[in-house]
């Protein structure tokens, strides 16, 4: 009975690991119809990580040149200070 439970636990853990391992590639993929715009995110409103942190919502200052947000395509070049990443 113990081997059966161990096998089931291992199978479940493997399935979870496989599904979790695919998240970063899809999470970092570009959104169709949108572009990454750097230098325009407000403090705490960035969409993803940078060299100084790894998560969205962790920008520490407004308009940090490294922080970015998704905007509809063609919008970034219309925003003062915005740079398409």
C-alpha positions in Angstrom: 0.0 0.0 0.0 2.8 2.4 0.8 4.5 1.9 -2.6 1.1 2.6 -4.3 0.7 5.9 -2.4 4.3 6.9 -3.1 3.8 6.2 -6.8 0.6 8.3 -6.9 2.3 11.1 -5.0 5.2 11.0 -7.4 2.9 11.0 -10.5 1.0 14.0 -9.1 4.2 15.9 -8.3 5.6 15.2 -11.7 2.4 16.5 -13.4 2.4 19.7 -11.4 6.1 20.2 -12.1 5.6 19.9 -15.8 2.6 22.3 -15.8 4.5 24.8 -13.6 7.6 24.6 -15.8 5.6 25.8 -18.8 4.3 28.9 -17.0 7.4 31.1 -17.4 7.6 30.7 -21.1 4.0 31.6 -21.6 4.0 34.3 -19.0 6.9 36.0 -20.7 5.5 35.7 -24.2 4.3 38.8 -25.9 0.6 39.6 -25.8 -0.8 39.7 -29.4 -1.7 43.3 -30.2 0.4 44.8 -27.5 4.0 46.0 -27.1 6.3 46.4 -24.1 6.8 50.1 -23.3 9.7 51.0 -21.0 10.1 54.1 -19.0 6.4 54.9 -18.4 5.4 52.6 -15.5 4.2 54.2 -12.3 5.6 53.0 -8.9 4.2 49.5 -8.2 2.4 49.3 -11.6 5.0 47.5 -13.8 4.0 44.4 -15.7 7.1 42.2 -15.2 10.5 41.8 -13.6 13.8 43.6 -14.4 17.4 43.2 -13.3 16.6 44.5 -9.9 13.5 42.4 -9.1 11.6 39.4 -10.6 7.9 40.3 -10.3 5.2 42.6 -11.6 4.1 45.4 -9.3 7.6 45.9 -7.7 8.7 49.1 -9.5 10.1 51.4 -6.8 9.9 54.7 -8.7 7.8 56.3 -11.4 9.1 56.2 -15.0 12.1 54.0 -14.2 13.8 53.5 -17.7 14.1 49.8 -17.1 10.5 49.1 -15.9 7.9 48.4 -18.6 4.1 47.8 -19.1 2.1 46.4 -22.0 0.3 48.9 -24.1 -1.6 48.5 -27.4 0.7 48.4 -30.4 1.6 51.8 -31.7 0.9 53.5 -28.4 4.4 53.6 -26.8 5.9 55.9 -29.3 3.1 58.4 -28.6 3.9 58.5 -24.8 6.6 61.0 -23.7 9.6 59.0 -22.4 8.2 55.7 -23.7 10.6 53.3 -25.5 9.5 50.0 -27.2 11.4 47.2 -25.6 
